[in-house]
Structures are given as C-alpha cells and as structure tokens.
Amino acid sequence: MKPRLIIISDLWGIENSDWINTYFEILKTRFEIQLYDSCKLANISLADRTENKLHDEFINGGIDFAVESLLHLEKGNIAILAFSIGGTLAWKAGLKGLKISNFSAISSTRLRYETTKPNCKIKLYFGEHDQNRPLAIWAENLNIDSQILKNEGHEMYKKHDFTIKVCGELISNLKF
C-alpha cells in the first residue's frame, strides 16, 4: 500500500495552477495523493480577487477555517507537500493534531511568524529573492531543515527543474 500524501495549493487554488499537475504526475507512482485547493479549504472564492484581497481573506478567518477543514478531512498518518499559503494551513493543522510524518513546504513565507513546529520531519524551501522568507535564525531557532535557493523568487515552485528536485527529495526522504 502506498503512503498517503496530501498536496495543498498556493494562494490561487488549483483551477489556474497547471504547474501542480507535474508534481502530481511524478508523485502518483509512489503515493496515494489527495490534492487540496487552499481556497476551497478556506471557503474563499477566487471570483474577482486580487492577491491582496485573497491574503486578507486568509488572514481574517480563512486560515482558521482551512485548518479545521483539514482536521475534519484527514484522520490518518500523512505526508504533506504544500505551496505558499498551503504550507501555513498544513503547519497550523499539524500543531492542532493533524498526524503528519513528513512535511515539505515551498515558499510558505507566513511560517516566519510561527514559534512552535509540528512534531514531524520538516523540509522547507525558500527563494533567495523572496522578500518575505524567514530569516535563517528563525529556522535555526526551531531546528528546521530550511533550504534557501540562490537566484530564486517566491514562485520558484512553478519551475520544472525545481519540481523534479523536490519530488526526488520527497521520495528519497520518506519515513513512515
């Protein structure tokens, strides 16, 4: 039986995120995958939304709603691959009891506000040019494996070469 992996989208959800299909196609041979749209988890509509409005909706109740959604939907032991705001949703769910074995998040910059971590294996990726990434001291203080990729920005997760790298690392670092 394949281990379960949940993939959680970025701020824009799944509908307009063709890049997420590459992750799914690579990982489906090794995992039983459940793909979650961060906006749907948070009960946020993408209709006529700007990035700032979406951020505001997540911050003003959407994150909490999504965390409760994840806790309701996922009962067993899972691995997580999350992008941007999706990492924050999964992290907070992990702090509230979501059973996470492996946690991988890319460009989840809101994690810089976190002072505790879920009890699981954690790997974070940030772009060097992402102005909102946590400082290195944050990762050191929490004893987290955090990789800063040179010459990359916030949306590095949409690049094919990066996708291949992350999927390879996720598969090779499985611990259930």
OpenMM code with the backbone's topology and positions (N, CA, C; nanometers):
from openmm import Vec3, app, unit

residues = "MET LYS PRO ARG LEU ILE ILE ILE SER ASP LEU TRP GLY ILE GLU ASN SER ASP TRP ILE ASN THR TYR PHE GLU ILE LEU LYS THR ARG PHE GLU ILE GLN LEU TYR ASP SER CYS LYS LEU ALA ASN ILE SER LEU ALA ASP ARG THR GLU ASN LYS LEU HIS ASP GLU PHE ILE ASN GLY GLY ILE ASP PHE ALA VAL GLU SER LEU LEU HIS LEU GLU LYS GLY ASN ILE ALA ILE LEU ALA PHE SER ILE GLY GLY THR LEU ALA TRP LYS ALA GLY LEU LYS GLY LEU LYS ILE SER ASN PHE SER ALA ILE SER SER THR ARG LEU ARG TYR GLU THR THR LYS PRO ASN CYS LYS ILE LYS LEU TYR PHE GLY GLU HIS ASP GLN ASN ARG PRO LEU ALA ILE TRP ALA GLU ASN LEU ASN ILE ASP SER GLN ILE LEU LYS ASN GLU GLY HIS GLU MET TYR LYS LYS HIS ASP PHE THR ILE LYS VAL CYS GLY GLU LEU ILE SER ASN LEU LYS PHE".split()
positions = [
    Vec3(0.0842, -0.1185, 0.0000),
    Vec3(0.0000, 0.0000, 0.0000),
    Vec3(0.0886, 0.1246, 0.0000),
    Vec3(0.0538, 0.2198, -0.0834),
    Vec3(0.1300, 0.3440, -0.0945),
    Vec3(0.1013, 0.4356, 0.0246),
    Vec3(0.2031, 0.5101, 0.0692),
    Vec3(0.1769, 0.6100, 0.1739),
    Vec3(0.0894, 0.7231, 0.1191),
    Vec3(0.0146, 0.7873, 0.2087),
    Vec3(-0.0723, 0.8982, 0.1689),
    Vec3(0.0056, 1.0289, 0.1678),
    Vec3(-0.0179, 1.1057, 0.0652),
    Vec3(0.0410, 1.2387, 0.0506),
    Vec3(-0.0708, 1.3359, 0.0193),
    Vec3(-0.0755, 1.4443, 0.0940),
    Vec3(-0.1678, 1.5498, 0.0546),
    Vec3(-0.0861, 1.6652, -0.0017),
    Vec3(-0.1343, 1.7178, -0.1108),
    Vec3(-0.0729, 1.8331, -0.1765),
    Vec3(-0.1703, 1.9484, -0.1609),
    Vec3(-0.1206, 2.0616, -0.1103),
    Vec3(-0.2063, 2.1780, -0.0879),
    Vec3(-0.1556, 2.2931, -0.1734),
    Vec3(-0.2445, 2.3497, -0.2513),
    Vec3(-0.2099, 2.4542, -0.3476),
    Vec3(-0.1673, 2.5845, -0.2813),
    Vec3(-0.1229, 2.6750, -0.3643),
    Vec3(-0.0880, 2.8099, -0.3196),
    Vec3(-0.2135, 2.8961, -0.3096),
    Vec3(-0.1946, 3.0233, -0.2961),
    Vec3(-0.2999, 3.1229, -0.2791),
    Vec3(-0.4051, 3.1205, -0.3909),
    Vec3(-0.3637, 3.0797, -0.5097),
    Vec3(-0.4508, 3.0869, -0.6268),
    Vec3(-0.5355, 2.9624, -0.6475),
    Vec3(-0.5217, 2.8645, -0.5620),
    Vec3(-0.6019, 2.7442, -0.5773),
    Vec3(-0.5505, 2.6542, -0.6875),
    Vec3(-0.6332, 2.5606, -0.7302),
    Vec3(-0.5906, 2.4602, -0.8281),
    Vec3(-0.6312, 2.4942, -0.9708),
    Vec3(-0.7469, 2.5547, -0.9883),
    Vec3(-0.8012, 2.5757, -1.1230),
    Vec3(-0.7049, 2.6447, -1.2186),
    Vec3(-0.6330, 2.7434, -1.1738),
    Vec3(-0.5418, 2.8176, -1.2607),
    Vec3(-0.3964, 2.7841, -1.2324),
    Vec3(-0.3722, 2.6625, -1.1882),
    Vec3(-0.2371, 2.6224, -1.1493),
    Vec3(-0.1962, 2.4934, -1.2193),
    Vec3(-0.1762, 2.5012, -1.3509),
    Vec3(-0.1371, 2.3831, -1.4283),
    Vec3(-0.0051, 2.3236, -1.3800),
    Vec3(0.0824, 2.4058, -1.3237),
    Vec3(0.2130, 2.3602, -1.2765),
    Vec3(0.2011, 2.2487, -1.1725),
    Vec3(0.0927, 2.2465, -1.0961),
    Vec3(0.0778, 2.1479, -0.9883),
    Vec3(0.0601, 2.0067, -1.0443),
    Vec3(0.0148, 1.9968, -1.1696),
    Vec3(-0.0035, 1.8663, -1.2330),
    Vec3(0.1278, 1.7910, -1.2479),
    Vec3(0.2379, 1.8629, -1.2673),
    Vec3(0.3679, 1.7975, -1.2812),
    Vec3(0.4055, 1.7274, -1.1514),
    Vec3(0.3841, 1.7936, -1.0391),
    Vec3(0.4093, 1.7296, -0.9093),
    Vec3(0.3242, 1.6039, -0.8960),
    Vec3(0.1958, 1.6165, -0.9281),
    Vec3(0.1031, 1.5046, -0.9163),
    Vec3(0.1486, 1.3869, -1.0028),
    Vec3(0.1834, 1.4131, -1.1276),
    Vec3(0.2228, 1.3061, -1.2204),
    Vec3(0.3479, 1.2336, -1.1731),
    Vec3(0.4440, 1.3054, -1.1199),
    Vec3(0.5678, 1.2430, -1.0719),
    Vec3(0.5423, 1.1618, -0.9459),
    Vec3(0.4658, 1.2151, -0.8553),
    Vec3(0.4494, 1.1537, -0.7233),
    Vec3(0.3429, 1.0452, -0.7168),
    Vec3(0.2522, 1.0394, -0.8138),
    Vec3(0.1423, 0.9432, -0.8057),
    Vec3(0.1879, 0.7981, -0.8120),
    Vec3(0.3073, 0.7730, -0.8648),
    Vec3(0.3549, 0.6355, -0.8697),
    Vec3(0.4005, 0.5862, -0.7327),
    Vec3(0.4333, 0.6778, -0.6413),
    Vec3(0.4854, 0.6411, -0.5096),
    Vec3(0.3893, 0.6683, -0.3944),
    Vec3(0.2864, 0.7483, -0.4201),
    Vec3(0.1946, 0.7904, -0.3148),
    Vec3(0.0498, 0.7760, -0.3575),
    Vec3(-0.0355, 0.7589, -0.2601),
    Vec3(-0.1785, 0.7786, -0.2781),
    Vec3(-0.1984, 0.9276, -0.2481),
    Vec3(-0.2391, 1.0049, -0.3485),
    Vec3(-0.2398, 1.1505, -0.3367),
    Vec3(-0.3804, 1.2065, -0.3247),
    Vec3(-0.3938, 1.3021, -0.2344),
    Vec3(-0.5151, 1.3835, -0.2233),
    Vec3(-0.4714, 1.5278, -0.2484),
    Vec3(-0.5290, 1.5883, -0.3490),
    Vec3(-0.4952, 1.7255, -0.3853),
    Vec3(-0.6002, 1.8195, -0.3269),
    Vec3(-0.5543, 1.9203, -0.2519),
    Vec3(-0.6450, 2.0174, -0.1915),
    Vec3(-0.6195, 2.1571, -0.2461),
    Vec3(-0.7281, 2.2256, -0.2736),
    Vec3(-0.7263, 2.3650, -0.3158),
    Vec3(-0.7318, 2.4503, -0.1889),
    Vec3(-0.6303, 2.5315, -0.1664),
    Vec3(-0.6247, 2.6103, -0.0426),
    Vec3(-0.7456, 2.7031, -0.0285),
    Vec3(-0.7930, 2.7576, -0.1384),
    Vec3(-0.9088, 2.8482, -0.1315),
    Vec3(-1.0357, 2.7738, -0.0932),
    Vec3(-1.0516, 2.6541, -0.1463),
    Vec3(-1.1698, 2.5755, -0.1106),
    Vec3(-1.1632, 2.5302, 0.0349),
    Vec3(-1.0446, 2.4914, 0.0811),
    Vec3(-1.0300, 2.4548, 0.2218),
    Vec3(-1.0692, 2.5709, 0.3125),
    Vec3(-1.0346, 2.6933, 0.2697),
    Vec3(-1.0594, 2.8133, 0.3499),
    Vec3(-1.1949, 2.8765, 0.3229),
    Vec3(-1.2720, 2.8174, 0.2294),
    Vec3(-1.4026, 2.8705, 0.1915),
    Vec3(-1.3925, 3.0122, 0.1350),
    Vec3(-1.2928, 3.0298, 0.0474),
    Vec3(-1.2686, 3.1594, -0.0166),
    Vec3(-1.2938, 3.1451, -0.1662),
    Vec3(-1.3682, 3.2370, -0.2226),
    Vec3(-1.3954, 3.2368, -0.3661),
    Vec3(-1.2855, 3.3128, -0.4390),
    Vec3(-1.2485, 3.2622, -0.5561),
    Vec3(-1.1480, 3.3307, -0.6381),
    Vec3(-1.2096, 3.4334, -0.7328),
    Vec3(-1.3403, 3.4422, -0.7353),
    Vec3(-1.4076, 3.5340, -0.8271),
    Vec3(-1.3658, 3.6786, -0.7995),
    Vec3(-1.3183, 3.7444, -0.9026),
    Vec3(-1.2804, 3.8865, -0.8945),
    Vec3(-1.1899, 3.9167, -0.7752),
    Vec3(-1.0862, 3.8388, -0.7580),
    Vec3(-0.9966, 3.8557, -0.6438),
    Vec3(-0.8585, 3.9018, -0.6881),
    Vec3(-0.8017, 3.9864, -0.6071),
    Vec3(-0.6619, 4.0263, -0.6265),
    Vec3(-0.5796, 3.9536, -0.5207),
    Vec3(-0.4499, 3.9552, -0.5368),
    Vec3(-0.3624, 3.8900, -0.4408),
    Vec3(-0.3817, 3.9470, -0.3001),
    Vec3(-0.3912, 4.0789, -0.2899),
    Vec3(-0.4094, 4.1408, -0.1582),
    Vec3(-0.5417, 4.1011, -0.0935),
    Vec3(-0.6487, 4.0956, -0.1728),
    Vec3(-0.7786, 4.0563, -0.1171),
    Vec3(-0.7762, 3.9117, -0.0705),
    Vec3(-0.7099, 3.8242, -0.1478),
    Vec3(-0.7000, 3.6845, -0.1065),
    Vec3(-0.6207, 3.6715, 0.0231),
    Vec3(-0.5081, 3.7419, 0.0315),
    Vec3(-0.4286, 3.7399, 0.1552),
    Vec3(-0.5142, 3.7841, 0.2736),
    Vec3(-0.5867, 3.8923, 0.2547),
    Vec3(-0.6712, 3.9438, 0.3635),
    Vec3(-0.7750, 3.8409, 0.4075),
    Vec3(-0.8358, 3.7723, 0.3108),
    Vec3(-0.9378, 3.6735, 0.3464),
    Vec3(-0.8776, 3.5547, 0.4205),
    Vec3(-0.7578, 3.5139, 0.3801),
    Vec3(-0.6928, 3.4050, 0.4524),
    Vec3(-0.6600, 3.4475, 0.5953),
    Vec3(-0.6043, 3.5652, 0.6094),
    Vec3(-0.5626, 3.6142, 0.7412),
    Vec3(-0.6828, 3.6390, 0.8326),
    Vec3(-0.7917, 3.6875, 0.7755),
    Vec3(-0.9108, 3.7219, 0.8537),
    Vec3(-1.0126, 3.6074, 0.8589),
    Vec3(-0.9667, 3.4908, 0.8985),
    Vec3(-1.0561, 3.3783, 0.9201),
    Vec3(-1.0360, 3.2604, 0.8278),
    Vec3(-0.9829, 3.2839, 0.7090),
    Vec3(-0.9656, 3.1744, 0.6134),
    Vec3(-0.8675, 3.0685, 0.6592),
    Vec3(-0.7570, 3.1094, 0.7203),
    Vec3(-0.6582, 3.0121, 0.7685),
    Vec3(-0.7223, 2.9218, 0.8727),
    Vec3(-0.7904, 2.9805, 0.9691),
    Vec3(-0.8539, 2.9008, 1.0745),
    Vec3(-0.9587, 2.8048, 1.0170),
    Vec3(-1.0360, 2.8521, 0.9210),
    Vec3(-1.1378, 2.7676, 0.8586),
    Vec3(-1.0711, 2.6501, 0.7867),
    Vec3(-0.9627, 2.6781, 0.7142),
    Vec3(-0.8915, 2.5736, 0.6404),
    Vec3(-0.8301, 2.4708, 0.7343),
    Vec3(-0.7754, 2.5158, 0.8458),
    Vec3(-0.7173, 2.4241, 0.9441),
    Vec3(-0.8249, 2.3284, 0.9947),
    Vec3(-0.9400, 2.3805, 1.0296),
    Vec3(-1.0493, 2.2952, 1.0762),
    Vec3(-1.0952, 2.1995, 0.9664),
    Vec3(-1.0955, 2.2476, 0.8424),
    Vec3(-1.1317, 2.1614, 0.7291),
    Vec3(-1.0354, 2.0445, 0.7176),
    Vec3(-0.9056, 2.0727, 0.7248),
    Vec3(-0.8050, 1.9667, 0.7153),
    Vec3(-0.8188, 1.8658, 0.8293),
    Vec3(-0.8414, 1.9165, 0.9488),
    Vec3(-0.8566, 1.8271, 1.0638),
    Vec3(-0.9789, 1.7370, 1.0485),
    Vec3(-1.0814, 1.7878, 0.9862),
    Vec3(-1.2033, 1.7094, 0.9624),
    Vec3(-1.1816, 1.6069, 0.8511),
    Vec3(-1.1073, 1.6455, 0.7466),
    Vec3(-1.0902, 1.5611, 0.6285),
    Vec3(-0.9853, 1.4517, 0.6444),
    Vec3(-0.8800, 1.4793, 0.7195),
    Vec3(-0.7667, 1.3873, 0.7282),
    Vec3(-0.7535, 1.3292, 0.8684),
    Vec3(-0.7672, 1.1982, 0.8782),
    Vec3(-0.7622, 1.1322, 1.0089),
    Vec3(-0.6374, 1.0460, 1.0275),
    Vec3(-0.5805, 0.9952, 0.9199),
    Vec3(-0.4669, 0.9045, 0.9312),
    Vec3(-0.3336, 0.9766, 0.9186),
    Vec3(-0.2276, 0.8977, 0.9198),
    Vec3(-0.0923, 0.9497, 0.9058),
    Vec3(-0.0668, 0.9895, 0.7598),
    Vec3(-0.0152, 1.1104, 0.7395),
    Vec3(0.0043, 1.1617, 0.6038),
    Vec3(0.1385, 1.2323, 0.5903),
    Vec3(0.1825, 1.2413, 0.4656),
    Vec3(0.2923, 1.3298, 0.4281),
    Vec3(0.2274, 1.4506, 0.3625),
    Vec3(0.2972, 1.5630, 0.3670),
    Vec3(0.2425, 1.6867, 0.3105),
    Vec3(0.3432, 1.7504, 0.2164),
    Vec3(0.2924, 1.7985, 0.1043),
    Vec3(0.3661, 1.8850, 0.0132),
    Vec3(0.2760, 2.0056, -0.0084),
    Vec3(0.3221, 2.1224, 0.0348),
    Vec3(0.2366, 2.2410, 0.0295),
    Vec3(0.3120, 2.3593, -0.0281),
    Vec3(0.2360, 2.4473, -0.0895),
    Vec3(0.2924, 2.5626, -0.1593),
    Vec3(0.2379, 2.6924, -0.1003),
    Vec3(0.3278, 2.7830, -0.0669),
    Vec3(0.2932, 2.9152, -0.0181),
    Vec3(0.1947, 2.9062, 0.0989),
    Vec3(0.0774, 2.9659, 0.0876),
    Vec3(-0.0198, 2.9667, 0.1977),
    Vec3(-0.0595, 2.8246, 0.2381),
    Vec3(-0.0539, 2.7311, 0.1451),
    Vec3(-0.0864, 2.5922, 0.1769),
    Vec3(0.0017, 2.5360, 0.2867),
    Vec3(0.1284, 2.5782, 0.2905),
    Vec3(0.2182, 2.5343, 0.3960),
    Vec3(0.1751, 2.5849, 0.5321),
    Vec3(0.1279, 2.7066, 0.5362),
    Vec3(0.0794, 2.7639, 0.6622),
    Vec3(-0.0437, 2.6873, 0.7113),
    Vec3(-0.1334, 2.6548, 0.6204),
    Vec3(-0.2542, 2.5810, 0.6569),
    Vec3(-0.2178, 2.4458, 0.7181),
    Vec3(-0.1280, 2.3735, 0.6511),
    Vec3(-0.0892, 2.2407, 0.6985),
    Vec3(-0.0099, 2.2490, 0.8293),
    Vec3(0.0789, 2.3453, 0.8415),
    Vec3(0.1597, 2.3640, 0.9625),
    Vec3(0.0680, 2.3832, 1.0836),
    Vec3(-0.0264, 2.4752, 1.0697),
    Vec3(-0.1178, 2.5047, 1.1802),
    Vec3(-0.2067, 2.3841, 1.2122),
    Vec3(-0.2458, 2.3092, 1.1089),
    Vec3(-0.3237, 2.1872, 1.1325),
    Vec3(-0.2378, 2.0849, 1.2071),
    Vec3(-0.1099, 2.0780, 1.1733),
    Vec3(-0.0186, 1.9885, 1.2435),
    Vec3(-0.0058, 2.0247, 1.3902),
    Vec3(-0.0042, 2.1533, 1.4203),
    Vec3(0.0024, 2.1976, 1.5590),
    Vec3(-0.1245, 2.1626, 1.6367),
    Vec3(-0.2351, 2.1459, 1.5634),
    Vec3(-0.3630, 2.1142, 1.6290),
    Vec3(-0.3967, 1.9647, 1.6237),
    Vec3(-0.3003, 1.8830, 1.5816),
    Vec3(-0.3218, 1.7390, 1.5889),
    Vec3(-0.3247, 1.6621, 1.4584),
    Vec3(-0.3133, 1.7278, 1.3430),
    Vec3(-0.3059, 1.6539, 1.2166),
    Vec3(-0.1838, 1.5629, 1.2227),
    Vec3(-0.2008, 1.4358, 1.1891),
    Vec3(-0.0934, 1.3359, 1.2012),
    Vec3(-0.0027, 1.3416, 1.0783),
    Vec3(0.1047, 1.4183, 1.0895),
    Vec3(0.1973, 1.4401, 0.9785),
    Vec3(0.3270, 1.3640, 1.0051),
    Vec3(0.3722, 1.2891, 0.9050),
    Vec3(0.5005, 1.2204, 0.9168),
    Vec3(0.6107, 1.3055, 0.8530),
    Vec3(0.5889, 1.3469, 0.7305),
    Vec3(0.6836, 1.4292, 0.6558),
    Vec3(0.6127, 1.5551, 0.6083),
    Vec3(0.6767, 1.6686, 0.6288),
    Vec3(0.6183, 1.7978, 0.5921),
    Vec3(0.7166, 1.8694, 0.5006),
    Vec3(0.6770, 1.8933, 0.3769),
    Vec3(0.7582, 1.9705, 0.2825),
    Vec3(0.6756, 2.0893, 0.2367),
    Vec3(0.7330, 2.2085, 0.2496),
    Vec3(0.6614, 2.3294, 0.2069),
    Vec3(0.7559, 2.4186, 0.1288),
    Vec3(0.7004, 2.4816, 0.0287),
    Vec3(0.7771, 2.5667, -0.0606),
    Vec3(0.7183, 2.7070, -0.0583),
    Vec3(0.8045, 2.8031, -0.0324),
    Vec3(0.7670, 2.9451, -0.0319),
    Vec3(0.6541, 2.9753, 0.0651),
    Vec3(0.6502, 2.9056, 0.1757),
    Vec3(0.5478, 2.9301, 0.2784),
    Vec3(0.5991, 3.0381, 0.3741),
    Vec3(0.5959, 3.1592, 0.3253),
    Vec3(0.6595, 3.2705, 0.3958),
    Vec3(0.5899, 3.3105, 0.5250),
    Vec3(0.4614, 3.2830, 0.5384),
    Vec3(0.3905, 3.3174, 0.6622),
    Vec3(0.4388, 3.2339, 0.7809),
    Vec3(0.5127, 3.1286, 0.7536),
    Vec3(0.5669, 3.0476, 0.8631),
    Vec3(0.6646, 3.1281, 0.9484),
    Vec3(0.7144, 3.2380, 0.8950),
    Vec3(0.8096, 3.3207, 0.9711),
    Vec3(0.7496, 3.3732, 1.1007),
    Vec3(0.6177, 3.3699, 1.1122),
    Vec3(0.5511, 3.4156, 1.2341),
    Vec3(0.5332, 3.3036, 1.3367),
    Vec3(0.5638, 3.1817, 1.2993),
    Vec3(0.5421, 3.0671, 1.3872),
    Vec3(0.6564, 3.0534, 1.4878),
    Vec3(0.6223, 3.0155, 1.6090),
    Vec3(0.7231, 2.9990, 1.7145),
    Vec3(0.7315, 2.8551, 1.7645),
    Vec3(0.6398, 2.7712, 1.7197),
    Vec3(0.6447, 2.6285, 1.7502),
    Vec3(0.6253, 2.5529, 1.6196),
    Vec3(0.6623, 2.4263, 1.6198),
    Vec3(0.6535, 2.3485, 1.4967),
    Vec3(0.5794, 2.2178, 1.5205),
    Vec3(0.5222, 2.1626, 1.4139),
    Vec3(0.4578, 2.0317, 1.4261),
    Vec3(0.5630, 1.9247, 1.4568),
    Vec3(0.5197, 1.8169, 1.5164),
    Vec3(0.6091, 1.7072, 1.5521),
    Vec3(0.6210, 1.6105, 1.4341),
    Vec3(0.7084, 1.6432, 1.3398),
    Vec3(0.7282, 1.5614, 1.2214),
    Vec3(0.8597, 1.6021, 1.1555),
    Vec3(0.8984, 1.5273, 1.0552),
    Vec3(1.0158, 1.5633, 0.9760),
    Vec3(0.9758, 1.6806, 0.8859),
    Vec3(1.0560, 1.7885, 0.8878),
    Vec3(1.0209, 1.9113, 0.8151),
    Vec3(1.1322, 1.9490, 0.7181),
    Vec3(1.0927, 1.9856, 0.5969),
    Vec3(1.1852, 2.0390, 0.4965),
    Vec3(1.1169, 2.1596, 0.4319),
    Vec3(1.1815, 2.2755, 0.4409),
    Vec3(1.1274, 2.3980, 0.3829),
    Vec3(1.2204, 2.4500, 0.2745),
    Vec3(1.1603, 2.5096, 0.1726),
    Vec3(1.2348, 2.5684, 0.0621),
    Vec3(1.1896, 2.7131, 0.0442),
    Vec3(1.2864, 2.8023, 0.0286),
    Vec3(1.2570, 2.9435, 0.0024),
    Vec3(1.3524, 2.9951, -0.1048),
    Vec3(1.3031, 3.0908, -0.1816),
    Vec3(1.3876, 3.1555, -0.2804),
    Vec3(1.4678, 3.2684, -0.2162),
    Vec3(1.5904, 3.2815, -0.2573),
    Vec3(1.6788, 3.3858, -0.2055),
    Vec3(1.6177, 3.5254, -0.2236),
    Vec3(1.5464, 3.5444, -0.3333),
    Vec3(1.4907, 3.6761, -0.3646),
    Vec3(1.3461, 3.6942, -0.3181),
    Vec3(1.2978, 3.6012, -0.2372),
    Vec3(1.1635, 3.6146, -0.1801),
    Vec3(1.1769, 3.7048, -0.0575),
    Vec3(1.1286, 3.8264, -0.0689),
    Vec3(1.1465, 3.9263, 0.0369),
    Vec3(1.0794, 3.8883, 0.1683),
    Vec3(0.9824, 3.7997, 0.1638),
    Vec3(0.9087, 3.7638, 0.2846),
    Vec3(0.9546, 3.6328, 0.3491),
    Vec3(1.0613, 3.5733, 0.2978),
    Vec3(1.1070, 3.4469, 0.3551),
    Vec3(1.1575, 3.4695, 0.4969),
    Vec3(1.1490, 3.3662, 0.5797),
    Vec3(1.2002, 3.3784, 0.7165),
    Vec3(1.3520, 3.3982, 0.7153),
    Vec3(1.4018, 3.4625, 0.8164),
    Vec3(1.5456, 3.4760, 0.8323),
    Vec3(1.6054, 3.3417, 0.8713),
    Vec3(1.7312, 3.3221, 0.8419),
    Vec3(1.7979, 3.1955, 0.8743),
    Vec3(1.7910, 3.1653, 1.0232),
    Vec3(1.7957, 3.2665, 1.1054),
    Vec3(1.7920, 3.2467, 1.2506),
    Vec3(1.6591, 3.1845, 1.2946),
    Vec3(1.5514, 3.2134, 1.2238),
    Vec3(1.4213, 3.1535, 1.2543),
    Vec3(1.4298, 3.0016, 1.2426),
    Vec3(1.4833, 2.9533, 1.1302),
    Vec3(1.4952, 2.8090, 1.1082),
    Vec3(1.5913, 2.7469, 1.2097),
    Vec3(1.6987, 2.8155, 1.2402),
    Vec3(1.7940, 2.7652, 1.3397),
    Vec3(1.7280, 2.7532, 1.4766),
    Vec3(1.6544, 2.8545, 1.5169),
    Vec3(1.5889, 2.8532, 1.6484),
    Vec3(1.4882, 2.7395, 1.6624),
    Vec3(1.4217, 2.7053, 1.5533),
    Vec3(1.3238, 2.5965, 1.5566),
    Vec3(1.3836, 2.4615, 1.5158),
    Vec3(1.5137, 2.4616, 1.4841),
    Vec3(1.5829, 2.3402, 1.4404),
    Vec3(1.5121, 2.2764, 1.3206),
    Vec3(1.4967, 2.3568, 1.2147),
    Vec3(1.4254, 2.3153, 1.0941),
    Vec3(1.5219, 2.3103, 0.9768),
    Vec3(1.5056, 2.2083, 0.8933),
    Vec3(1.5817, 2.1962, 0.7692),
    Vec3(1.5185, 2.2913, 0.6672),
    Vec3(1.5867, 2.4021, 0.6436),
    Vec3(1.5356, 2.5050, 0.5531),
    Vec3(1.6413, 2.5350, 0.4483),
    Vec3(1.6026, 2.5249, 0.3236),
    Vec3(1.6962, 2.5469, 0.2140),
    Vec3(1.6605, 2.6765, 0.1414),
    Vec3(1.7603, 2.7635, 0.1247),
    Vec3(1.7433, 2.8879, 0.0501),
    Vec3(1.8061, 2.8668, -0.0868),
    Vec3(1.7258, 2.8802, -0.1916),
    Vec3(1.7758, 2.8578, -0.3271),
    Vec3(1.8196, 2.9892, -0.3905),
    Vec3(1.9431, 2.9912, -0.4340),
    Vec3(2.0016, 3.1110, -0.4938),
    Vec3(1.9276, 3.1507, -0.6208),
    Vec3(1.9174, 3.2801, -0.6406),
    Vec3(1.8594, 3.3396, -0.7613),
    Vec3(1.7146, 3.2990, -0.7875),
    Vec3(1.6436, 3.2598, -0.6828),
    Vec3(1.5034, 3.2207, -0.6985),
    Vec3(1.4133, 3.3157, -0.6209),
    Vec3(1.2888, 3.3272, -0.6681),
    Vec3(1.1891, 3.4106, -0.6034),
    Vec3(1.0785, 3.3255, -0.5437),
    Vec3(0.9698, 3.3902, -0.5112),
    Vec3(0.8591, 3.3234, -0.4426),
    Vec3(0.7982, 3.2096, -0.5243),
    Vec3(0.7813, 3.2270, -0.6524),
    Vec3(0.7109, 3.1275, -0.7341),
    Vec3(0.8047, 3.0261, -0.7992),
    Vec3(0.9165, 2.9993, -0.7362),
    Vec3(1.0119, 2.9018, -0.7906),
    Vec3(0.9493, 2.7636, -0.8054),
    Vec3(0.8468, 2.7345, -0.7256),
    Vec3(0.7818, 2.6032, -0.7303),
    Vec3(0.7119, 2.5756, -0.8620),
    Vec3(0.6955, 2.6764, -0.9452),
    Vec3(0.6313, 2.6577, -1.0747),
    Vec3(0.7306, 2.6139, -1.1829),
    Vec3(0.8586, 2.6149, -1.1521),
    Vec3(0.9630, 2.5799, -1.2489),
    Vec3(0.9841, 2.4286, -1.2539),
    Vec3(0.9943, 2.3763, -1.3745),
    Vec3(1.0054, 2.2317, -1.3956),
    Vec3(1.1269, 2.1716, -1.3244),
    Vec3(1.2442, 2.2324, -1.3360),
    Vec3(1.3646, 2.1775, -1.2732),
    Vec3(1.3498, 2.1701, -1.1218),
    Vec3(1.2881, 2.2709, -1.0634),
    Vec3(1.2668, 2.2706, -0.9189),
    Vec3(1.1680, 2.1603, -0.8804),
    Vec3(1.0662, 2.1413, -0.9604),
    Vec3(0.9675, 2.0360, -0.9364),
    Vec3(1.0363, 1.8997, -0.9295),
    Vec3(1.1228, 1.8733, -1.0254),
    Vec3(1.1949, 1.7457, -1.0300),
    Vec3(1.2790, 1.7281, -0.9033),
    Vec3(1.3482, 1.8344, -0.8622),
    Vec3(1.4329, 1.8310, -0.7419),
    Vec3(1.3505, 1.7968, -0.6176),
    Vec3(1.2418, 1.8692, -0.5964),
    Vec3(1.1598, 1.8495, -0.4764),
    Vec3(1.0966, 1.7106, -0.4747),
    Vec3(1.0444, 1.6667, -0.5872),
    Vec3(0.9816, 1.5343, -0.5922),
    Vec3(1.0840, 1.4256, -0.5629),
    Vec3(1.2036, 1.4388, -0.6182),
    Vec3(1.3093, 1.3409, -0.5907),
    Vec3(1.3454, 1.3362, -0.4443),
    Vec3(1.3580, 1.4529, -0.3819),
    Vec3(1.3905, 1.4584, -0.2395),
    Vec3(1.2775, 1.4026, -0.1539),
    Vec3(1.1550, 1.4328, -0.1912),
    Vec3(1.0405, 1.3823, -0.1147),
    Vec3(1.0355, 1.2296, -0.1185),
    Vec3(1.0572, 1.1734, -0.2350),
    Vec3(1.0551, 1.0283, -0.2492),
    Vec3(1.1708, 0.9634, -0.1731),
    Vec3(1.2885, 1.0216, -0.1809),
    Vec3(1.4046, 0.9599, -0.1161),
    Vec3(1.4057, 0.9777, 0.0358),
    Vec3(1.3315, 1.0754, 0.0868),
    Vec3(1.3321, 1.1020, 0.2302),
    Vec3(1.2095, 1.0485, 0.3038),
    Vec3(1.1358, 0.9580, 0.2426),
    Vec3(1.0165, 0.9032, 0.3059),
    Vec3(1.0498, 0.8336, 0.4361),
    Vec3(0.9747, 0.8669, 0.5403),
    Vec3(0.9871, 0.7985, 0.6693),
    Vec3(0.8489, 0.7878, 0.7295),
    Vec3(0.7937, 0.6692, 0.7244),
    Vec3(0.6608, 0.6464, 0.7818),
    Vec3(0.6726, 0.5485, 0.8962),
] * unit.nanometer
topology = app.Topology()
chain = topology.addChain("A")
for resn in residues:
    res = topology.addResidue(resn, chain)
    for name in ("N", "CA", "C"):
        topology.addAtom(name, app.Element.getBySymbol(name[0]), res)
